[in-house]
Amino acid sequence: MSTSFIINAQPVLTPEDITPLPGETFTKYFMNYAWVDPDNSGGENVTWNLSGIEVSSSYEMTCLEVAGSPYESYFAGSDYCMVIDFSTPRYIYYSIENNFLNEDGYGSGNVVQTSSNPISLIHFPVSFLDVFIDTISSTYYTTTGDTFRTDSGIRHCQVDGYGNLELPDVVYENVIRIHCIDTVTIADCGDTINLNGYSFLWLKEDYHQIIFELYDGMGYGAYYNKALSVNFEQDFKTNTLTIYPNPFTEYINIVIPFFFNEAVIEIMDVNGNKVFTEKFKNLKQKTFLGFLPAGFYYARIIVNNEIYEYKLVKI
């Protein structure tokens, strides 16, 4: 870590800066752990050089509306959901309440984790030297109602630095870092574990996600959330043809941000059979596909004698 030559103004983040919109997509890179000295790596106009960290695996992550998501009944009060395309997809639910960004829990397969007092990741507005303390109380159980783990504890967080974050493919300027220390008791299938861990979170204005996180608890790790698509207003500025949300439940939205007379969308199943076709002339087209069974599909949009192809997931 070193002092940056690029002088950054002190960032101040609001909920809108890190709240994703339905359809926004990120690649979640899991990366090898890197040691960060918590006592000597914060401050003003710092450069955090993590460009040498190697990727161990990656998965696509998409923002969904809570309504229509698979675990809606458990998280009706949440504001949005992020689905990660693990072999068994994980649906993580978030809410913003009393200026806290809360991770309400997740659902994956037949396992659900909910929180009577969810872990608060961030307190808004986020500015240098802010401090917040949060209590944690979570329960893990199967969809049949069998509890197998509970967590309880306290999280202490401080916004301890701002500056530049160097990652393997890009340098992010004007980022802000939060340092959190967790003291948690885990009761898991009859065993009790007292856990002391820490995490570092880097954020940036209008990024709509935590950019990078390092953590040390029951294991060591890091992940990097890199934006793949932005919202349709930005797509209009950059002439990007977009389909969202993906995965979808009933509707998809198609945004074509350039002039055309007529477009055609064709949907094929994994065997190449055409299951849907539609012509449209709107720049923003909402198409109902709720009749399709859950699974993977291929979409082809034909416009201005060009063909755009996409992989879609129906849930």
N, C-alpha and C positions, 0 to 999 in steps of 0.2 A: 504494500500500500504506500502511496506517495501523495504529496501535494500536487494538485492539478495545475497545469499552465492555463487551462481554460477556466475563466472566472465565471462561476455560476451564481445567479441570484438564488436566495433561499426559496425553494419550492414550497408551495402550500397546496395540498391536495384536498379535493372535495369528493363526495361519493360518486359524482358523475365521471370523475377522472378514471376510476378503476372498475366501474360497473359495466359489464359487457351487455351487448344488445342481442336479442334473439337472432340466431343465424351467424353471429360472429364465430370464426373458427381460429383455433390456435394449434400449433404443434407443441406438445409437452415433451421436452427432452429430459430424460433422467440422466444425470451426469455423475461422474466420479466425484467423491467428496474432496473438498479443499479446505485446509485449515485456515481459519481467520482468527487472529488474536482479538478477542472482544474488547480488551482494555486499551489497545493501541492502534486500532484501525478505524476509529470514528473521527469526527471533526468536520470542519468547514472546508469546502473546495478540495475534497479528497478524490484521488483516482484509485478505484479498486480494480486491480488488474487480475482478472480471472480468465484471461484469454487462453490459458493453457489447459483448461479442464476438458476432458474428453467425454463424449457422449457414450452412454452405455446402452440406451434404448430410447425409442420415441413412439409417441402415440398421438392420434388426432383428438382434439378436444373441442366441443361445440357447445355454444350457449343455447339452451332451450327455455321456452316458457314453462312455468310449473304446470299450468293447466294442460292436461293431456299427456304429461310425462308418466312413466310407469309407476312411480312411487308418490304420486300426487296426494293420495289419501293420508300419507304420513306427514307430508310437508306442505299442507294447504296454506300455511301462513308465510311461506318463503317467497322471496321476490324473483329469484331466477334459479336455474339449474345448469350445471356444467356436466356433460357426459363425456367420459374418456373411453376410447374404443379399445379397452383391454379385451382379452379373449372372452371374458364375461364383462360386459360394459358396466362401468361404475357411474352412478348418477349422484352428484354432490350438490346439495341444496344450500343456498345462501339467502340471508335477509339483511336488511339495513334498518336498524331500530335504535332510537335514542343516540344517533350519531355513531353507532358501532356497526362494523361489518362483521356479521356472525356466520360461522360455518355451522349450519343447523344439523347436518348429518348427511348420511348417504344411504343409498340402496344399491345392492349388487346381487344378482341371483336371488337366493332366498334369505339373504342377510340384510338387516336394516340397523343403522345406528342413529339414534335420535338423542337430543339433548334437552333436558329441562332447563339447563343453564348453558347454552352453547358457547363454544370457544370463540372469543372475539379476536379477530385477526388485526383489526385496525380501528382506531378512533378518529373521527373527523372533527374539524379539519386537521390534516396531518401537517405539522410544521416542526422545524428543528427544535430539539430539546423537550418536546412534549413527552409526558409520562402518563401511562394509564395502567391500572391494575384490574384484573378480571378474574372471577371465579369460574370454575369449569365443573360440569356435571353431565356425564354422558352414559347412555345405556346401549349395549349391543344385544340384539336378539334376532331370532329367526322370524320369518313371516308367519309362522305358526304360533308365535308368542313366547318361545323359550328363550329366557335371558341367559347369556353365557359370559358377559363381561360388563363391568361398570368402571368408569373413570371419575375421579374427583380431585380437585386441586386448585392451584392459583397460578395465574400468568402475570408476570411483571414485564412491561414493555416501555422502551424509551426510543424516541427518534434521535439517534445518536450521530447522524452524519448526512451530508449531502455533497454531490459532486458528479463524477463520471464513473460509469461502470463499463469496463472492457470485457466483453465476452468473445468467444472464438470467431464470430462472424460479424460483429458490429460493436461500435462504442455508443452507449446511451449517455447523453448529456443531461444535466439538470435532474438527476435522480435523487431520491431520498431513501435513507435506510432506517429500518426499524429493528432494534435488537430486543428479543424477547427471551425471558428465562421462565421455564415451567417447572413447578413442583407438583407432581401428580402421583396419586395412589391408584394403582390398577388392580382390580380384583377379577381374575380371569380363570374360570373353571376351577375354583377352589384355591388357586395360588394368588398371593398378594405381592405386588411389586411396587416399591417406592422409587419413583423415577425423577431424576433431576436432568433437565435438558435445556438446550437453547436453540434459537433459530434466528437467522438474519433474513429480512425481507427487503428487497429493493423495488421501488415503485417510481412511476413517472406520470406527469400530467397527461391525460387523455390517452392512456395506453390500454385501459379497460381490463387489466389483469395485473397480478403480481408478476413482475418481470422475472425475478430470480430469487430463489430461496435456498439457503444452506441450513441444515438441521442436524442436531446431535441429540438423540434421545435413546430409544431402544436400538437405534442403528444410526449410521452416518449416511448422509446423502445430500443431493442437490437436484434441483430441477429448474428448468428455464422454459417459460411460456412465450413462444414466438408467434406473433399474429400472422395468420395466413390470409384472412379476409377482413375487410372493414365493413362498416355499415353502408347502406345503399347510397346515402348522401355522398360519401367519399367515393363510392364506385362511379357515381355520375361524373365526378371531377376527373377520374382517371380512366374513363372509358372501359371499365371492366364489367363484363357480363357476369351476373351473379345469380345463383340459386340459393335460397335459404328458407326456413332452417334446414339443417342437414346434420343429424337425423331429423325426420319429420314424422308427424302422427296423422294429420289429415290434409293439411294444405302445404303447398310450396309457393314461394314468391319468386318470380323471375324478373330481374331488372336488366333492361337493355338500354344503356345510356348513350345511344347514338341513333341517327335517323335510319328508319327502315319502313317499308310499306306493309310487309306481312312476315310473321315468323311462325315456325312450326316446331312444336315440341313432341318428341317421340320417347316413350318409356319402354324399355325392354327388360325382361327378367334375366336371370343368370344363364338361361339356356338360349338367349337370343330371340325369344318370342316377343313380338310386339304386344304390349298389354294396354297401351294408351297412346292416343295421338290427339293433338289439338292445334288449331290455328288461332293466332291472335295478332292484334295490331297495337296493343297498349305498351307503353314504355315500362309500366309496372303491372305485371299480370299475376293474379292470384288464382291458382289452379287446385281443384279438389282432387286428392288421390287417396282419400280415406278408405275407399273400397278395396285397395290393394292389400294382400296379406303382408304381415311383417317379413322383412328380409332385405336382401340387397338387390338393387336395380341399376340399370344404366340409362342415362338420359342423353338424348341428342337434340340440340337446338339448331335449327337450320334458319339462317337469317343472312340476307345480302350475299347469297351464294357461298356462305361460309358455314362450316359445321363445328359446333362446340360440344364437347362430350364431358359428361360428369358421372361419377358414381354416387348413388343415393342410398340412404338407409331408411327403411320404413320400420317404425317401432310401434 
